[in-house]
Amino acid sequence: MSDRATQFNQSDSAANNPVDATTNTWKAEKMRQVIETALLTTQEPLPISTLKKLFNDEVKTKQIAECIETLRDDWVDSGVELVRVASGWRFQAKAEMQTFLNRLNPPKMPRYSRAVLETLAIIAYYQPVTRGDIEEIRGISVSSSILKTLTGRGWVDQVGNRNVPGKPALFATTRQFLNDLGMRALEELPPLEELGALVETQAHDSDESEK
């Protein structure tokens, strides 16, 4: 092989090598591309611990965090945004874009009964709670179908049993519940009277994004 061909192959290899040969670390631009691609092509939020696996855990948490901040800046003038929710980071449409997106997928009528939404609200604000706690707060009995609806949606799960006679099941909301509402923690929940409307809106948006 000629010297010129050898020199060309070496430069071509260096251009496509994601690792900086001088420092043996991942180049920031390649890291950004990899993280951006992963976040755009997955349906689930990705935490930093998962993003590190893209690089065989060869990069530090700080490096991933810096790339995420760069990506947030890169997309700031677009119709989508990179946000952090309970389970990690994800791209989603900005709120002001939803009016236009709804023209493609018109919002459906609310699918959840008042009883379901009231039960969800009680669990969200008073968790962990038993079925008896919910009934005491609502003043009426809670059917098993209501809890089945909420657990089936992935919003509520059994997290243990209360240490009293009968050991009734304790229920609490899940990370999926916060993800679907676009929140990171329970402290971000809106006032109780606003939760029902938010749940209906965000549930529709979440369903459409998964299609």
N, C-alpha and C positions, 0 to 999 in steps of 0.2 A: 504493500500500500504506500502511495506517495506521501510525502510530508504534508502536502496540502490537504489530501483526503483525511489523513489522520487528525490534522488540526481542525478540519470541519466537523468530524465526528465527535471530537472532544467538546467543541463549543456547542454542538447540537445537544449532546448529552447533558451538559451543564445547564442549558436553557430549560430542559425538561425535568431536571432533577429537583424535587421539592425540598430537598435538604441542602442547607448551606454547607459546602465542603469545608469551609474555614472554621466553622463553629459547631458543625455536626448537629445543627438545630433546624427545625422546620422554618422555611421562609414565610414571613407574615402574609404575603399575598396569596401563596398557595394554600395556607391554612384558612384564610378567609374564603377562598373559593370552595374548598372542601366543606366547610361548615355551612356556607350558604346553600350549597347543593343539597346537603343532608336535610336542612331545615325546610327547604322548598319541596322536597320530594317525599317527606314523611307526613302521615296524618296525625301522629301523636306528638305532643310537646317533648322536647329532648333536654334533659338536664345536662349540666356541664360534665358530670361524671360519665355520661354516655357519649358526649361529644369527644371526650378524651380518647375513647376507644377507637375513634376514626384514625388516630395517630399511634395506635398501639401503646397508649399511655406514655408516649415519649415527650409529651409537652406538659407544661405546668398549668394549673388552674388559672393563674394570672394571665397566661398567654391566651387561653380560650376566652376569658372575660374581655380582654382587650380587643380581640377579633369581633366579638359580639357587639361591643360598643361601636366599632368601626362600621359594622354592617347596619346598625341602627341609624347611623349618620348617613350612610349611603342611600338608604331607602326613605329618608325623612320627607322628601318631596314627591313621593309616589302615592298611589292609592292603597298600598298595603303597609303594614308596620310590623316590626319585630318586637314582640312583647313577652314578658315573663309571666307565666301562670303557675299554679301550684306544682305541676309536674315538670316544669322546665320552660324552655323557650320555644316559640312558634311564630310563624308568619300568619297574619290575619288581615282581613279587609278593615280599613279604617271606618269608623262609625258613619262618617259623612258619605261613604260609598254604598252603604246598605240600601238606601232608597233606590238606587239604580239597579243593584243586584236583585232586589225584590221583584223587579219587573220581569226577570228571567224565571224566578222561582217565587211566585206570590205567596206571602205568609198564609199558612192554613189557620183555620179557626182553632182556638185553644183546645188542646186534647186532654187537658187535665182538669178534673172536677175541683170544685172548691174544697172538698174534703181532702183531696190529695195535696193541694197546695197548702192548706192549713197545717196538715200533718208534716209536710216538708219544712215549713217555716218553724214549727215547734221544735223539730229535731235540730234544725240548723242553729237556732238561738239558745236552746236549752241543753244541748247534747253534753254527755250521753244520757239518753232517756229510755225508759221502758215503755211498753205499750200502755201500761197503767198510768204512767206519768202523762202521756199524750191524752189519754181519755179524761184524766182529771182536769187538764188545762182546757181542753175543748168542751168538756161538759157532756160529751156523748161518746158512745162506743166507737172504736176504730176497727174496721173490718180487716181481715187478713189480706184481702185483695189490695187494699191501699198500700200496705207495707210491701206487698209483692210487686206492685207497680213501681215503687220507688227503688227497690233493690234491683228489679229487672232493668231499670234505666241506668243503673250504676251510680246513682246519687246517694244511696243510703246502704249501709252495711251493718251487720251485727259485729260489735267490737268487744263483746264479753258478756258477762252475766253479773247482775247485782248480788252481792253477798247477803241475801235475805232468804227466808223460807220460800221455797219454790224456785229460787235462782232465776228470776225473769231475765230475758235477753235485753241487752243494752244496745241501742241503735245510735249511730252517728253518721254524719255526712262523709263523703269520700273526696279524694283528690279530683276525681272525675267531675264531681259537682262543681268544685271551684274552677276547674279547667273550662267547663261549659259556660260558666258565668264570666270567664275572662279574669279571674281573680287569683291572687297568690295566697291569701290567708283569710280566715274567717273574719278577721278584724275589718276587712274591706266590704263586708256585707252591707247593703243599704238598709234604711229603716224598714222595720217589719212590714209596714203597709205597702212598701214599694217592691217587695221581693216577688210577689206573684207575677206582676207584669214583667219584671226582669227575667224571671224563669221562662215564661212563655216565649219571649223574644229571643233570648239566647239559646233556648232549646231548639228553636227553628233554625237559627243561624248555624248552630253546631251540626244539626242533621244535614243541612244543605252542603256544608263544607266537606262532609264525609262521603258525598255521592261521587 
